[in-house]
Amino acid sequence: MEPELVYKTLANATRRQILRWLKSPGEHFDEREYQRRGLEFSSGVCVSDIGAKTGLAQSVVSSYLQGMQRAGLLESERIGKWTYYRRNEKAIREFVDFMSEEL
């Protein structure tokens, strides 16, 4: 984990909001639709669903998600032609621990 990269990533309000949504995806995305497709939120949330919720262009959302993954905050899984993102809880805990020691 590179703290400076995480700081930069978290400086954006939309990225922080995405992290909050992914913390409890069942509260923010249609779980029935995932179950219909034979998926669970443990695989993550599809880029298109995140994009629809943000109201931003798919290219912007994809860029945000890739940056969050580079910072270590997210993990991704490719299923068919879709990419699903979930939080990297281990890395997030490490960053929180680092922050509590640092500040």
C-alpha positions, -999 to +999 in steps of 0.1 A: +000+000+000+012+034-009-004+059+015+001+089-009-017+071-037-046+062-013-047+099-001-050+111-037-077+085-045-098+094-014-096+131-021-124+126-047-159+126-032-173+103-058-146+077-052-153+078-014-190+074-022-183+043-043-164+028-014-193+034+009-217+018-016-195-012-020-193-016+018-230-025+018-239-033-018-272-049-008-284-015+004-274+003-028-278-021-057-305-045-069-295-078-052-324-097-070-309-088-104-276-103-093-293-134-080-312-137-113-279-138-131-265-164-106-242-139-089-236-127-054-222-094-042-192-113-030-180-112-066-185-075-066-207-049-083-207-045-121-191-013-135-223-005-154-243-006-121-218+017-103-218+040-133-256+042-134-257+051-097-231+078-101-247+094-132-212+098-146-200+085-180-189+049-180-154+059-191-150+082-160-163+055-136-140+029-152-111+053-147-121+059-111-124+022-104-091+013-120-074+041-100-089+028-068-077-007-077-042+006-083-043+023-049-052-012-034-087-001-022-106-024-047-103-058-062-118-068-095-131-100-110-139-105-147-171-126-153-179-131-189-176-097-206-183-077-174-159-066-146-171-066-110-154-046-083-154-052-045-136-036-016-102-049-006-110-050+031-075-061+041-059-031+024-085-007+038-078-020+073-041-016+068-046+020+057-068+028+087-042+013+110-015+033+092-036+065+097-042+058+134-005+054+139+004+083+117-019+110+131 
